[in-house]
Amino acid sequence: MNEIPTMSAEQLGMSKYTRRQFLKFSGAATAATAASVLSMNDIAQAAITRPLPLGTPILVVVSLYGGNDGLNTVIPYEDSAYYSARPTLNYKPDTLLPLTDGLALNASMTGIKTLWDAQKVAIVRGVGYPKPDRSHFSSMAIWQTGSPQTHLSTGWLGRWLDNQAIDPMMAISLGSVLPPLLAGAKQSGSALPLGGLIIPAGAIGKACMRLSTASQRDSKLSAAAATSMRNLFSVSGSITPVLSQPAPLDDDLPTVAGGNAGGDSNLTQQLNIVAKLIAAGAPTKVWSVSLGGFDTHANEANAQAALLGTVSTSISKFLSQMKVSGRSKDITVMVYSEFGRRVKANGSDGTDHGSAGPMFLIGDRVQGGMYGDQPSLTKLIDGDLAVTTDFRDVYSSVIENVLLTPAEKVLGKWSGRVKAFKSA
């Protein structure tokens, strides 16, 4: 929950607690979340007054934190080198979900397999960047800024935002912390806390409202703090009705077996909220959700399968929900992780930090199939898979085909593309 800092009634008394003291106290708390507050202030109202027109492409980014093991996600089950490298950490062919080119999905990914069969899943193989970094923090920063060689303070989607009209509703991340992915130089995306808001009531609430009144004497930080505080009061009444409604439900939702890690999860909750707000008409073109837990150094098989089942079930459910809203043709889901894992299993039936891994593009706009070369399991680079597709190839294609923006405005003169989208 996002809570306003707790203050006593005595602290809020006009004789003992001045407006400047109030803003100074609250500024540190609200400045960091100003974007999240602004994102919620108009969500319900904007859905009514300026809904996103049908047919407008929407991008949903799914970040898998921890470094997902690509070799046990899209499995080269016909390659003997796979079994040699992982004698106790492999999957038998008859347990897998066959695709093409000697590859198969993890058995827990039945929802995505159904979407693959409908030609709505593009799997981009061997995705990474030059000179891979095995640090979670550094590698995720590289992926989210879209800049392997040069340190940037903006995310690749933040730079896309910088080329759009100022609108805090344009891109929203689920969770209380805004990821670097959505940080721009001119404007940033907004964060939407999963638990909603708790705002003060009674005498304390009235005092907060009085003290948050706009003043021409405010500095920029104080003005932002005051605005954010006022928005906290108005957002509760506007977004709560939307979030209290049931998510869209389609009758073709896939049946979830026990091995498919069914049931609610944090990712399911995030996508449920996204589904509600898209169905309500929120004028948002980019959504960011995430799931952690993929740092599988030990006992990987069961843990990763459960996580992949959650990803698969959550996404397939979300896309089925979107059919009811009439937005299913607008949605593209992009799934990535900060790196893959080492080819050889370690001594704990797990895998250590590696380099390249697969990315997924999912939706009606996607031309299903395999893209990029499959990295060799015998021609390794320092024990890692070779990168055969630069992630900027994927980003450029998404920017142009989903966000309808020239890629050079975000990534400079990058020429690579992945032709995984249907022609308009």
C-alpha positions as CSV (number, residue, x, y, z in Angstrom):
1,M,0.0,0.0,0.0
2,N,1.1,3.6,-0.6
3,E,0.5,5.5,2.6
4,I,0.9,9.2,3.3
5,P,3.5,9.6,6.1
6,T,1.7,9.4,9.5
7,M,1.5,12.7,11.4
8,S,-0.2,13.5,14.6
9,A,-3.0,16.0,14.9
10,E,-0.7,18.2,16.9
11,Q,1.9,18.1,14.2
12,L,-0.8,19.2,11.7
13,G,-2.0,22.1,13.9
14,M,-1.6,25.4,12.0
15,S,0.3,27.0,14.9
16,K,2.8,24.1,15.3
17,Y,3.1,22.8,11.7
18,T,3.5,25.3,8.9
19,R,2.7,24.7,5.3
20,R,6.5,24.9,4.4
21,Q,7.2,22.3,7.1
22,F,4.4,20.1,5.8
23,L,5.7,20.2,2.3
24,K,9.3,19.7,3.3
25,F,8.2,16.6,5.3
26,S,6.0,15.2,2.6
27,G,8.2,16.3,-0.4
28,A,10.7,13.5,0.0
29,A,8.0,10.9,0.2
30,T,5.9,12.2,-2.7
31,A,8.6,13.4,-5.1
32,A,9.8,9.9,-5.7
33,T,6.2,8.7,-6.3
34,A,4.9,11.8,-8.0
35,A,4.6,9.9,-11.3
36,S,2.7,7.1,-9.7
37,V,0.3,9.6,-8.1
38,L,-0.2,11.4,-11.4
39,S,-0.8,8.1,-13.2
40,M,-3.7,7.2,-10.9
41,N,-5.3,10.7,-10.6
42,D,-6.9,10.6,-14.0
43,I,-7.1,6.9,-14.9
44,A,-10.9,6.4,-14.4
45,Q,-11.8,9.9,-15.6
46,A,-9.6,9.7,-18.6
47,A,-11.1,6.4,-19.6
48,I,-14.4,8.2,-19.8
49,T,-13.3,11.5,-21.3
50,R,-10.5,10.5,-23.6
51,P,-10.5,6.7,-24.0
52,L,-7.9,5.1,-26.1
53,P,-9.4,4.6,-29.6
54,L,-10.0,1.0,-30.7
55,G,-7.3,-0.1,-33.0
56,T,-4.6,1.8,-31.2
57,P,-1.6,-0.6,-30.6
58,I,-0.8,-1.4,-27.0
59,L,2.5,-2.9,-25.8
60,V,2.6,-5.0,-22.6
61,V,6.2,-5.6,-21.4
62,V,6.8,-8.6,-19.1
63,S,10.2,-8.5,-17.4
64,L,11.4,-11.8,-15.9
65,Y,13.9,-10.8,-13.1
66,G,16.7,-13.1,-12.1
67,G,17.9,-14.5,-15.5
68,N,15.6,-17.0,-17.0
69,D,17.2,-20.2,-18.2
70,G,16.4,-20.1,-21.9
71,L,17.7,-23.7,-22.6
72,N,15.0,-25.1,-20.3
73,T,12.3,-22.8,-21.7
74,V,12.8,-23.3,-25.4
75,I,14.5,-26.7,-25.3
76,P,16.7,-28.2,-28.0
77,Y,15.5,-31.6,-27.2
78,E,16.9,-33.2,-30.4
79,D,20.4,-32.0,-29.6
80,S,22.6,-34.6,-27.8
81,A,24.8,-31.8,-26.5
82,Y,21.9,-30.5,-24.4
83,Y,21.8,-33.9,-22.5
84,S,25.5,-34.1,-22.2
85,A,25.8,-30.6,-20.7
86,R,22.9,-31.2,-18.3
87,P,22.8,-34.9,-17.4
88,T,20.5,-34.4,-14.4
89,L,18.9,-31.1,-15.4
90,N,17.2,-32.0,-18.7
91,Y,13.7,-32.8,-19.8
92,K,12.9,-36.0,-21.6
93,P,11.4,-35.5,-25.1
94,D,8.1,-37.2,-24.4
95,T,7.4,-34.7,-21.6
96,L,7.8,-31.6,-23.8
97,L,5.6,-29.4,-26.0
98,P,7.2,-29.8,-29.5
99,L,7.4,-26.7,-31.7
100,T,9.7,-26.8,-34.8
101,D,13.3,-26.9,-35.7
102,G,14.0,-29.6,-33.0
103,L,12.8,-27.2,-30.3
104,A,10.1,-27.6,-27.7
105,L,8.5,-25.6,-24.9
106,N,8.8,-26.5,-21.3
107,A,5.9,-28.7,-20.4
108,S,4.4,-26.1,-18.0
109,M,3.8,-23.6,-20.9
110,T,0.6,-25.1,-22.3
111,G,-1.1,-21.6,-22.6
112,I,1.7,-20.2,-24.8
113,K,1.8,-23.5,-26.8
114,T,-1.9,-22.9,-27.6
115,L,-1.1,-19.4,-28.7
116,W,1.9,-20.8,-30.8
117,D,-0.4,-23.2,-32.5
118,A,-2.6,-20.2,-33.4
119,Q,0.5,-18.6,-34.9
120,K,0.4,-15.8,-32.4
121,V,3.8,-16.4,-30.8
122,A,7.2,-15.3,-32.2
123,I,10.2,-16.8,-30.5
124,V,13.4,-14.8,-31.1
125,R,16.4,-17.0,-30.4
126,G,19.8,-16.2,-29.0
127,V,18.9,-12.7,-27.9
128,G,21.5,-10.6,-26.0
129,Y,24.1,-7.8,-26.5
130,P,27.8,-7.5,-27.2
131,K,30.2,-8.3,-24.3
132,P,27.5,-9.7,-21.9
133,D,27.6,-8.7,-18.3
134,R,26.6,-11.4,-15.8
135,S,25.6,-8.9,-13.0
136,H,21.8,-8.9,-12.5
137,F,21.8,-5.1,-11.9
138,S,24.2,-4.2,-14.7
139,S,22.6,-6.4,-17.3
140,M,19.0,-5.4,-16.5
141,A,20.2,-1.8,-16.7
142,I,21.6,-2.5,-20.1
143,W,18.4,-4.1,-21.3
144,Q,16.1,-1.4,-19.9
145,T,18.2,1.5,-21.2
146,G,18.7,-0.2,-24.5
147,S,22.3,0.9,-24.5
148,P,25.0,-1.9,-24.2
149,Q,28.0,0.4,-24.8
150,T,27.2,3.7,-23.3
151,H,25.7,4.4,-19.9
152,L,22.4,6.3,-20.2
153,S,20.1,7.7,-17.6
154,T,17.0,7.1,-19.6
155,G,15.1,3.9,-20.5
156,W,14.4,2.9,-24.1
157,L,10.7,3.4,-23.6
158,G,11.4,6.5,-21.6
159,R,13.0,8.0,-24.7
160,W,10.0,6.9,-26.7
161,L,7.9,8.8,-24.2
162,D,10.1,11.9,-24.7
163,N,8.8,11.9,-28.3
164,Q,5.2,11.9,-27.3
165,A,2.8,14.5,-25.9
166,I,3.2,15.0,-22.2
167,D,0.8,12.6,-20.6
168,P,1.4,10.6,-17.4
169,M,-1.1,8.1,-18.6
170,M,0.9,7.2,-21.7
171,A,2.9,4.4,-20.0
172,I,2.2,2.7,-16.7
173,S,4.1,0.2,-14.6
174,L,2.3,-2.0,-12.1
175,G,4.0,-1.7,-8.7
176,S,5.1,1.0,-6.4
177,V,8.5,1.6,-8.0
178,L,9.0,2.9,-11.5
179,P,11.5,0.8,-13.5
180,P,14.3,2.5,-15.4
181,L,12.6,1.2,-18.5
182,L,10.1,4.0,-18.4
183,A,12.4,6.9,-17.3
184,G,12.7,9.6,-19.8
185,A,14.5,13.0,-19.9
186,K,11.4,15.1,-20.5
187,Q,8.8,12.8,-19.0
188,S,8.6,9.4,-17.4
189,G,6.0,6.7,-17.2
190,S,3.9,6.3,-14.1
191,A,3.7,3.6,-11.4
192,L,0.4,2.1,-10.2
193,P,0.7,0.4,-6.8
194,L,-0.9,-3.0,-6.8
195,G,-2.6,-2.5,-3.4
196,G,-4.2,0.8,-4.2
197,L,-4.1,3.7,-1.8
198,I,-4.7,4.4,1.9
199,I,-5.4,8.1,2.5
200,P,-6.0,9.9,5.8
201,A,-9.5,10.8,6.9
202,G,-11.0,12.9,9.6
203,A,-9.2,15.9,11.1
204,I,-5.8,14.7,9.8
205,G,-7.2,14.4,6.3
206,K,-8.8,17.8,6.3
207,A,-5.5,19.4,7.6
208,C,-3.5,17.6,4.9
209,M,-6.0,19.0,2.3
210,R,-5.6,22.5,3.6
211,L,-1.9,22.4,3.7
212,S,-1.6,21.0,0.2
213,T,-3.3,24.0,-1.4
214,A,-1.3,25.4,-4.3
215,S,0.8,28.5,-3.7
216,Q,2.8,30.7,-6.1
217,R,5.5,30.8,-3.5
218,D,6.3,27.1,-3.8
219,S,9.5,25.9,-5.3
220,K,9.2,23.2,-8.0
221,L,9.7,20.4,-5.5
222,S,7.2,21.9,-3.0
223,A,4.7,22.4,-5.8
224,A,5.1,18.8,-6.9
225,A,4.7,17.6,-3.4
226,A,1.6,19.7,-2.9
227,T,0.1,18.6,-6.2
228,S,0.9,14.9,-5.4
229,M,-0.8,15.2,-2.0
230,R,-3.9,16.7,-3.5
231,N,-4.0,14.0,-6.1
232,L,-3.9,11.3,-3.4
233,F,-7.3,12.5,-2.2
234,S,-9.0,12.6,-5.6
235,V,-7.6,9.4,-7.0
236,S,-9.2,7.2,-4.4
237,G,-12.7,8.0,-5.6
238,S,-11.8,7.8,-9.3
239,I,-9.8,4.6,-9.6
240,T,-11.4,2.4,-6.9
241,P,-14.6,1.8,-8.9
242,V,-12.6,0.6,-11.9
243,L,-10.4,-1.8,-9.8
244,S,-13.4,-3.1,-7.9
245,Q,-15.0,-4.4,-11.1
246,P,-14.3,-8.0,-12.1
247,A,-11.8,-8.5,-14.9
248,P,-13.1,-9.3,-18.3
249,L,-13.8,-13.0,-18.6
250,D,-13.8,-15.0,-21.8
251,D,-15.3,-18.5,-22.0
252,D,-12.4,-19.9,-24.0
253,L,-9.8,-19.6,-21.1
254,P,-7.5,-22.6,-21.2
255,T,-7.9,-25.3,-18.6
256,V,-5.1,-25.2,-16.1
257,A,-3.6,-28.5,-15.0
258,G,-1.7,-29.0,-11.8
259,G,1.6,-29.0,-13.6
260,N,0.8,-25.7,-15.1
261,A,1.3,-23.7,-11.9
262,G,-2.3,-22.6,-11.9
263,G,-3.9,-20.2,-9.4
264,D,-3.3,-16.6,-8.7
265,S,0.2,-15.1,-8.7
266,N,1.6,-11.6,-8.5
267,L,1.9,-11.6,-12.3
268,T,-1.7,-12.8,-12.6
269,Q,-2.8,-9.9,-10.3
270,Q,-0.8,-7.4,-12.3
271,L,-2.2,-8.5,-15.7
272,N,-5.7,-8.6,-14.2
273,I,-5.4,-5.0,-13.3
274,V,-4.1,-4.2,-16.7
275,A,-7.0,-6.0,-18.3
276,K,-9.5,-4.0,-16.2
277,L,-8.0,-0.7,-17.1
278,I,-7.6,-1.5,-20.8
279,A,-11.2,-2.7,-20.9
280,A,-12.2,0.6,-19.1
281,G,-10.6,2.6,-21.9
282,A,-7.5,3.9,-20.1
283,P,-5.5,6.0,-22.6
284,T,-2.3,4.0,-22.0
285,K,-0.2,2.7,-24.8
286,V,2.5,0.9,-22.8
287,W,2.1,-1.3,-19.7
288,S,5.0,-2.8,-17.7
289,V,4.6,-5.9,-15.4
290,S,7.2,-8.2,-13.9
291,L,7.9,-11.5,-12.2
292,G,11.0,-12.4,-10.2
293,G,12.5,-15.6,-8.9
294,F,14.4,-16.8,-12.0
295,D,17.9,-16.9,-10.4
296,T,17.9,-20.7,-10.3
297,H,21.3,-21.6,-9.0
298,A,20.0,-24.7,-7.3
299,N,17.2,-27.2,-7.8
300,E,16.1,-25.4,-10.9
301,A,13.8,-27.8,-12.7
302,N,10.7,-27.6,-10.5
303,A,11.1,-24.0,-9.5
304,Q,11.6,-22.7,-13.1
305,A,8.8,-24.9,-14.4
306,A,6.4,-23.4,-11.9
307,L,7.5,-19.9,-12.8
308,L,7.2,-20.5,-16.5
309,G,3.8,-22.0,-15.9
310,T,2.8,-18.8,-14.1
311,V,4.0,-16.7,-17.0
312,S,2.3,-18.9,-19.6
313,T,-1.1,-19.1,-17.8
314,S,-1.1,-15.4,-16.9
315,I,-0.4,-14.2,-20.4
316,S,-2.9,-16.6,-22.1
317,K,-5.6,-15.7,-19.6
318,F,-4.9,-12.0,-20.1
319,L,-5.1,-12.3,-23.9
320,S,-8.4,-14.2,-23.6
321,Q,-9.7,-11.5,-21.3
322,M,-8.9,-8.9,-24.0
323,K,-11.2,-10.6,-26.5
324,V,-14.2,-9.4,-24.4
325,S,-12.9,-5.8,-24.4
326,G,-12.6,-5.8,-28.2
327,R,-8.9,-5.0,-27.8
328,S,-7.3,-8.3,-28.5
329,K,-6.1,-7.2,-32.0
330,D,-4.4,-4.2,-30.4
331,I,-2.3,-6.1,-27.8
332,T,1.3,-7.2,-28.2
333,V,3.1,-8.8,-25.3
334,M,6.9,-8.8,-25.1
335,V,8.7,-11.1,-22.7
336,Y,12.4,-10.9,-21.8
337,S,14.9,-11.5,-19.0
338,E,18.3,-9.8,-18.3
339,F,20.3,-12.9,-19.4
340,G,20.1,-16.6,-19.9
341,R,22.0,-19.2,-18.0
342,R,25.2,-21.2,-18.5
343,V,24.9,-24.2,-20.8
344,K,26.5,-26.6,-18.4
345,A,24.6,-27.4,-15.2
346,N,26.3,-26.7,-11.9
347,G,26.8,-29.1,-9.0
348,S,23.5,-28.1,-7.4
349,D,21.1,-29.1,-10.2
350,G,20.9,-25.5,-11.2
351,T,22.6,-23.1,-13.6
352,D,24.7,-20.0,-13.2
353,H,24.5,-16.6,-14.9
354,G,25.0,-16.8,-18.7
355,S,24.3,-14.7,-21.7
356,A,21.9,-15.2,-24.6
357,G,18.3,-16.4,-24.2
358,P,15.0,-16.4,-26.1
359,M,12.5,-13.5,-26.2
360,F,8.8,-13.9,-26.9
361,L,6.5,-11.6,-28.9
362,I,2.8,-12.6,-28.5
363,G,-0.4,-11.3,-30.0
364,D,-2.6,-10.9,-33.0
365,R,-0.2,-8.5,-34.7
366,V,2.7,-11.0,-34.5
367,Q,3.6,-13.3,-37.3
368,G,4.2,-16.6,-35.4
369,G,7.3,-18.6,-35.8
370,M,11.1,-18.8,-35.0
371,Y,13.3,-15.8,-35.6
372,G,17.1,-15.5,-35.3
373,D,19.6,-18.3,-35.4
374,Q,19.6,-21.0,-32.7
375,P,22.9,-20.7,-30.8
376,S,25.2,-23.7,-31.0
377,L,25.6,-25.8,-27.9
378,T,29.1,-26.9,-28.9
379,K,30.6,-23.5,-30.2
380,L,30.4,-21.7,-26.9
381,I,32.0,-18.4,-25.9
382,D,33.6,-18.8,-22.5
383,G,31.0,-21.5,-21.6
384,D,28.1,-19.3,-22.8
385,L,25.8,-19.4,-25.8
386,A,26.7,-17.0,-28.5
387,V,24.5,-14.0,-29.0
388,T,22.9,-14.4,-32.4
389,T,20.3,-11.6,-32.2
390,D,20.9,-8.2,-30.7
391,F,18.0,-7.1,-28.4
392,R,18.0,-3.8,-30.3
393,D,16.8,-5.7,-33.4
394,V,13.7,-6.6,-31.4
395,Y,13.3,-3.2,-29.8
396,S,13.5,-1.5,-33.1
397,S,10.8,-3.7,-34.6
398,V,8.5,-3.2,-31.6
399,I,9.0,0.6,-31.7
400,E,8.1,0.7,-35.3
401,N,5.4,-1.9,-35.5
402,V,3.7,-1.5,-32.2
403,L,4.5,2.1,-31.0
404,L,4.4,3.4,-34.6
405,T,7.5,5.5,-34.1
406,P,10.7,5.7,-36.1
407,A,13.2,3.6,-34.2
408,E,16.0,6.1,-34.7
409,K,14.3,8.5,-32.4
410,V,14.8,6.0,-29.6
411,L,17.9,3.9,-30.5
412,G,19.7,6.1,-33.0
413,K,20.8,4.7,-36.3
414,W,20.3,1.0,-35.5
415,S,19.7,-1.0,-38.7
416,G,18.8,-4.4,-37.3
417,R,15.2,-5.6,-37.4
418,V,13.3,-8.8,-36.6
419,K,10.5,-9.2,-39.1
420,A,8.1,-10.8,-36.7
421,F,5.1,-8.6,-37.3
422,K,2.4,-8.8,-39.9
423,S,2.3,-6.2,-42.5
424,A,-0.3,-3.5,-41.9
